[in-house]
Amino acid sequence: MTSKNGTRITWLGHATVLLETADTSILIDPYIAQNPKYPKNFALPAKIDYILLSHGHGDHISDVVPVAARHGATVVAIYELASYVGGKGVSETIGMNLGGTVQLNGVAATMVEAKHSSGAQDEKGTHYVGVAAGYVLSVAGGPVLYFAGDTAVFGDMKLIGELYRPKVAMLPIGGHFTMGPKEAALATSLLQPEVILPLHFGTFPVLTGTPEQLAELVGPKVKVMAWKPGEEYTV
């Protein structure tokens, strides 16, 4: 956890993000062991209070079971995905659904829409685990953050902007499986954040979008972080 002076967001490669406030630590979409961009020698906090899952694809949930067990975390996900990981050995889960809000030690986590697929695959095949989602994270006494998850741009991002007024938006920009820079620029205009933290780029060759491309499209009024895995942003 971080000081009361800020909320710290650390990018751990791909779409894996560690959020630390004065009151809680939250890991989003843990993809660690097989993540080629996970920062070498980065040590997660001994205690992680919550793990948030946006959807069921392996590059977002592959490490949820061992991380939850090792760090004592409760897993938050859409109801069907929470049930699925519970069946895989996660002992503490909170199942929720689109439009709902849960309180996580000073962070109100609201589940919002995303446009993406969400099947989970294991040795028995592909399983229905609900739909893909994003999260609006309202930190008590601090900023409102938006984690879009894997998504295309969609018009109701404007509603997310109007309802929650996120200061920081974490958006996928790599393309191929999600938005690329062109679409993320439109998402930015709908959401109206002050800062964009790009995710889901550079992990694999097909994810060709870059923060520099997005920055050129959105112009100087919005800060686009050209960060590398292991770097952090404090707000």
C-alpha positions as CSV (number, residue, x, y, z in Angstrom):
1,M,0.0,0.0,0.0
2,T,1.1,3.6,-0.7
3,S,1.0,6.8,1.4
4,K,-2.1,8.9,1.9
5,N,-0.6,11.3,-0.6
6,G,-1.5,9.3,-3.6
7,T,-2.8,6.3,-5.4
8,R,-0.1,4.3,-7.1
9,I,-0.7,2.4,-10.3
10,T,2.0,0.0,-11.5
11,W,1.9,-1.6,-14.9
12,L,3.1,-5.2,-14.9
13,G,3.0,-5.8,-18.6
14,H,0.1,-6.6,-20.9
15,A,-3.1,-5.8,-19.0
16,T,-1.9,-6.6,-15.5
17,V,-2.0,-3.7,-13.1
18,L,-1.3,-3.3,-9.4
19,L,-3.3,-0.5,-7.7
20,E,-2.2,0.6,-4.2
21,T,-4.0,3.1,-2.0
22,A,-3.5,4.1,1.6
23,D,-6.1,1.4,2.6
24,T,-5.9,-1.5,0.1
25,S,-3.9,-3.2,-2.6
26,I,-5.7,-4.5,-5.7
27,L,-4.2,-6.6,-8.6
28,I,-6.1,-6.6,-11.9
29,D,-6.0,-9.4,-14.4
30,P,-3.0,-11.4,-13.1
31,Y,-1.0,-12.7,-16.1
32,I,2.5,-13.3,-14.6
33,A,4.3,-16.7,-15.2
34,Q,3.7,-16.8,-19.0
35,N,3.7,-13.0,-19.5
36,P,6.7,-12.1,-21.7
37,K,6.5,-8.5,-20.6
38,Y,6.2,-9.1,-16.8
39,P,9.0,-7.0,-15.3
40,K,11.8,-9.2,-14.2
41,N,12.4,-9.4,-10.4
42,F,9.3,-7.4,-9.6
43,A,7.9,-8.6,-6.2
44,L,4.2,-8.3,-5.6
45,P,3.2,-7.1,-2.1
46,A,3.1,-9.8,0.5
47,K,-0.6,-9.1,1.0
48,I,-2.9,-8.4,-1.9
49,D,-6.4,-7.6,-0.6
50,Y,-8.3,-8.1,-3.9
51,I,-7.9,-9.4,-7.4
52,L,-10.2,-8.0,-10.0
53,L,-10.8,-10.0,-13.2
54,S,-12.2,-8.3,-16.3
55,H,-13.0,-11.5,-18.3
56,G,-12.0,-15.2,-18.7
57,H,-9.2,-15.3,-21.2
58,G,-6.0,-16.9,-20.2
59,D,-3.9,-13.8,-20.6
60,H,-6.0,-12.2,-17.9
61,I,-6.7,-15.0,-15.4
62,S,-3.9,-17.5,-15.8
63,D,-2.3,-16.7,-12.4
64,V,-5.4,-16.0,-10.3
65,V,-5.4,-19.2,-8.4
66,P,-1.7,-19.2,-7.2
67,V,-1.7,-15.5,-6.6
68,A,-4.9,-15.5,-4.6
69,A,-3.6,-18.4,-2.4
70,R,-0.1,-17.0,-1.9
71,H,-1.2,-13.4,-1.1
72,G,-4.5,-14.0,0.7
73,A,-6.6,-12.2,-1.9
74,T,-10.4,-12.2,-2.5
75,V,-11.2,-12.4,-6.2
76,V,-13.9,-10.1,-7.6
77,A,-15.4,-10.9,-11.0
78,I,-18.6,-11.2,-12.9
79,Y,-20.7,-13.9,-11.2
80,E,-20.1,-16.8,-13.6
81,L,-16.3,-16.1,-13.7
82,A,-16.2,-15.9,-9.9
83,S,-17.9,-19.3,-9.7
84,Y,-15.5,-20.7,-12.3
85,V,-12.3,-19.7,-10.5
86,G,-13.9,-20.7,-7.2
87,G,-14.1,-24.2,-8.7
88,K,-10.4,-24.0,-9.6
89,G,-9.4,-23.5,-6.0
90,V,-9.9,-19.8,-5.2
91,S,-11.3,-19.8,-1.6
92,E,-12.7,-16.3,-1.4
93,T,-14.7,-14.7,-4.2
94,I,-17.2,-11.9,-4.8
95,G,-19.4,-12.4,-7.8
96,M,-21.1,-9.3,-9.2
97,N,-22.5,-8.1,-12.5
98,L,-22.7,-5.1,-14.8
99,G,-23.9,-1.9,-13.1
100,G,-23.2,-3.2,-9.6
101,T,-20.8,-1.8,-7.1
102,V,-18.8,-3.4,-4.3
103,Q,-16.8,-1.7,-1.5
104,L,-13.2,-2.8,-1.3
105,N,-11.5,-1.2,1.7
106,G,-12.0,2.4,0.6
107,V,-12.3,1.7,-3.1
108,A,-15.8,1.5,-4.6
109,A,-15.5,-0.9,-7.6
110,T,-18.3,-0.5,-10.2
111,M,-18.6,-3.1,-13.0
112,V,-19.2,-1.5,-16.4
113,E,-19.7,-2.8,-19.9
114,A,-16.9,-3.9,-22.2
115,K,-17.2,-5.2,-25.8
116,H,-15.1,-8.4,-26.1
117,S,-15.5,-12.2,-25.8
118,S,-14.9,-14.0,-22.5
119,G,-14.7,-17.8,-22.7
120,A,-12.3,-19.5,-20.3
121,Q,-10.3,-22.5,-21.6
122,D,-8.9,-25.5,-19.7
123,E,-8.3,-29.2,-20.3
124,K,-12.0,-29.8,-20.6
125,G,-12.5,-27.2,-23.3
126,T,-14.0,-23.7,-23.4
127,H,-16.5,-22.6,-20.7
128,Y,-19.1,-19.8,-20.5
129,V,-17.9,-17.5,-17.7
130,G,-20.2,-14.5,-18.2
131,V,-19.4,-11.5,-20.4
132,A,-16.4,-9.2,-20.5
133,A,-16.4,-6.1,-18.2
134,G,-14.5,-3.1,-17.2
135,Y,-14.3,-1.4,-13.8
136,V,-14.7,2.1,-12.5
137,L,-12.7,2.4,-9.3
138,S,-13.6,5.3,-7.0
139,V,-10.9,5.8,-4.4
140,A,-12.2,7.3,-1.1
141,G,-10.6,10.8,-0.9
142,G,-8.8,10.2,-4.1
143,P,-9.3,9.8,-7.9
144,V,-11.8,8.0,-10.0
145,L,-10.0,5.4,-12.2
146,Y,-11.4,3.5,-15.2
147,F,-10.0,0.1,-16.2
148,A,-11.6,-0.6,-19.5
149,G,-10.5,-4.3,-19.8
150,D,-10.2,-5.8,-23.3
151,T,-12.7,-3.9,-25.4
152,A,-13.6,-2.2,-28.6
153,V,-14.7,1.4,-28.5
154,F,-18.4,1.7,-27.9
155,G,-20.8,4.7,-27.7
156,D,-21.8,4.1,-24.1
157,M,-18.3,5.0,-23.0
158,K,-19.8,8.5,-23.0
159,L,-22.2,7.4,-20.2
160,I,-19.3,6.1,-18.2
161,G,-17.7,9.5,-18.6
162,E,-20.8,11.3,-17.6
163,L,-21.7,9.1,-14.7
164,Y,-18.3,8.7,-13.1
165,R,-16.0,11.4,-14.4
166,P,-12.8,9.3,-14.4
167,K,-9.6,11.2,-14.0
168,V,-7.4,8.3,-15.3
169,A,-8.4,5.8,-17.9
170,M,-6.5,2.6,-18.5
171,L,-7.3,1.7,-22.1
172,P,-6.1,-1.2,-24.4
173,I,-4.4,0.2,-27.5
174,G,-2.6,-2.7,-29.1
175,G,-5.2,-3.5,-31.8
176,H,-6.1,-6.9,-33.3
177,F,-7.9,-8.3,-30.2
178,T,-8.9,-4.8,-28.8
179,M,-9.0,-1.2,-29.7
180,G,-6.0,0.3,-31.5
181,P,-4.8,3.9,-31.2
182,K,-7.5,5.3,-33.6
183,E,-10.3,3.7,-31.6
184,A,-8.7,4.5,-28.2
185,A,-8.6,8.2,-29.3
186,L,-12.3,8.2,-29.9
187,A,-12.8,6.4,-26.5
188,T,-10.7,9.2,-24.9
189,S,-13.0,11.9,-26.4
190,L,-16.1,10.0,-25.0
191,L,-14.6,9.5,-21.5
192,Q,-12.9,12.9,-21.1
193,P,-10.1,11.8,-18.7
194,E,-7.1,13.8,-17.8
195,V,-4.6,10.9,-18.2
196,I,-4.5,7.8,-20.3
197,L,-2.5,4.8,-19.1
198,P,-2.2,2.5,-22.2
199,L,-2.4,-1.3,-21.7
200,H,-2.5,-4.4,-23.9
201,F,0.2,-3.3,-26.3
202,G,3.6,-4.7,-27.2
203,T,3.2,-8.0,-25.6
204,F,3.0,-10.0,-28.8
205,P,3.9,-8.9,-32.4
206,V,0.2,-8.5,-33.5
207,L,-0.3,-5.8,-30.8
208,T,1.2,-3.0,-32.8
209,G,-0.4,0.1,-31.3
210,T,1.8,2.4,-29.3
211,P,1.3,5.2,-26.8
212,E,3.1,7.6,-29.2
213,Q,0.5,6.9,-31.9
214,L,-2.3,7.5,-29.4
215,A,-0.7,10.7,-28.1
216,E,-0.5,12.1,-31.6
217,L,-4.2,11.5,-32.1
218,V,-5.5,12.9,-28.8
219,G,-3.4,16.0,-28.8
220,P,-1.9,17.9,-25.8
221,K,-5.0,18.3,-23.7
222,V,-4.8,14.6,-22.5
223,K,-1.6,13.2,-21.0
224,V,-0.7,9.7,-22.5
225,M,1.8,7.8,-20.5
226,A,4.5,6.2,-22.6
227,W,5.4,3.8,-19.9
228,K,7.2,0.5,-19.7
229,P,6.3,-2.6,-17.6
230,G,7.4,-2.1,-14.0
231,E,6.9,1.7,-14.2
232,E,4.3,3.4,-12.0
233,Y,2.0,6.4,-12.1
234,T,0.9,8.1,-8.9
235,V,-2.3,10.2,-8.9
